[in-house]
Amino acid sequence: MNIGAINTQIQLKNYIGLAKTASFKSLNSVDTFEKTTVPQSSNEAIDWMQQTNFVNTRLTNIINNDDNIAGEGFNHIAYSIPDNEKYILRSGKADAIKGRIVSSEIKDIEDKNLRVNIGQPVAEIVFKTEKSPVIGRIEVLKKQTGEPVGVKPPSAIYIEDTDKLRENELPYEDISRKEAYARTIHKVAELPVEAYEKFLEDITLASKAGYKFDYYNSNNILVDDKGQALNIIDMDKCSIDVDYGSVLYALTNIEYFNTFTSRYEAPVMSDEQKMAAIDDTIAIIDKYIQAMKNKGLKFERDNSSVYFYKLLVSMPFSFFCKSFDTNEQWLKLKQMGVA
């Protein structure tokens, strides 16, 4: 605070106890006010990490504790942060923290134009340890809740162009995968139409901000039965309109339907389990289409993808439309006001 008068310095404390400097100068000088406090950043994740000294006090223990692993992909591992419901960590598999961190920097990588939570990165921790000359990087992502829908695609399970399983993967038709498929599509089917509407809103808003949903991998949708929500993760930066038919393809995980209902791929599911999968898929289709109608959205036949075509020719969709003929199916969708 510069006030013309006497050339001296005094320390003042304002009502929140922050120290400010007052300077008195000549009588002829113009009164001016200079703010000396450092404002918080526009990034809540960075503010939280700085206020808690997160990098120096907790980061290493979290990354080195396998109990915190929340998920694992081709190249990355996601870690939960104990006692934190806002963020998770994601590191490359080569970015293990070996030894004491000797230097670090937190970078703001948040997309300020993205007004919806799609599990996007908001900050990056760049660090160096005493035992490694390589600079490590760990992303801080917005946290999403729920269980991945269905089963991830075969390309994520088998090495490309071979029938060899990737490390730590189970066969595509393994009973645990069939159980996960049945359990999660049932959870999706049980959600109210309002959850589908919010899901469509989120994908639409993300698309307008320049993000594209990966239709091929149903695991990029999380079903939160407690929160009654469908949450999205791992959207790619890409300016392209939403293909709502392909989104429904992913939400039903229809790619796995034939494997689940097969009479030849052991373990063979019971007739009751197969019927339940059909009923759940039809319920998902019905609620999704109702949500589209409520939000004024439509399928586009001229621009429909191979993914949506796979759904159209499936048994559940044919049962829903009461026809195996795609022309009649499109007529049905048009009559419902979504085509």
C-alpha positions, 0 to 999 in steps of 0.5 A: 500500500503506497500512501504519499507522506513519510518515507518509511516502511511499516508492517500491517496485518489485515483482518485475516492475518496476512502481512502487508507493507505500507509505504509513506512517500512525499506529499506530492505523490499520488495515493496508490494501492498495490496488492502483495498477497499471492492469489490462489490459482484457478486450478483446485487440484493444484491448490489442494496439492500445494496446501497439503504438500502432497508431492513431498508427503504422500505421492511416493507412498500412494504410487508404491502401494498396490492396494491403491491401484484402481485400474490398469491399461496398456500403458498406464496405471490408475491409483486411488488417493485415500481420503480423496473423492475428487481426484485420482492419479495416473502414471505410465508403467515406466514412471514408478517412483524409485527413491526419494524425490529430489525435485518436482513441479506441478503443471496446470494442464486443465482444459478450462473450456471443458465444463463437465467431468469426463475423468480428464487430467487437470494437473501433471506432476513432473519429478526426478528421483535420486535413483533415476536420471529419467524425469517421471510424470504423473497425471492428476485426473478428476475422479469418476465413480462406478464399475466399468460397463461390460467387457473390454474389446478383444484387442485389449485382451490379446496381442495384436494379430495373435491369439496370445493373451496380454500379460495378466489378462484372462480369456475373452470368454472367461467366467469372470468376464461373463459375470461382469458383463451380466452384472454391469448391464443389469445395473445399467438397465436398473437406472432411471431415465434421468441417469441416461439423460445426464449421460447424454448431456455429458457426452454432448457437452464434452463433444462441443468442447472438442472431445470424442468418446471411444465407442469401441470400449464399453469399459470407458463407461462406469455405472454407479448404481449407488449414485444412480449415474453413468460416468465417462472416462478416457475421451480423446481430444477430437472435434467430431459430432456425437454418434448417438447410435455408437454410444448406445452400442457401447452402453449395451456392450452388444459386442459381447452379447454373442459370446455371453449367449454362445452354446459353444464357448465354455462356460455355457450360461444357463437359459435364464442367464441368457434371457436376463441379458436379453431383457436387460439389453432391451431395457437399456435400449428403451430407456436410452431412446426415451432419454434421447427423445426427452433431450431432442436428440436423433440417430442419423441413418446416413451417418450411422456407423458400423457399431450401430449397425451391429446393434441393429442386427442384434437379437435384443434390438430386433426384439425391441423393434419387433422386426429383424428388418433394418428398414422397419427398425429405422421406421420404428425409430422415426415413429418414436421421434429419434430418427 
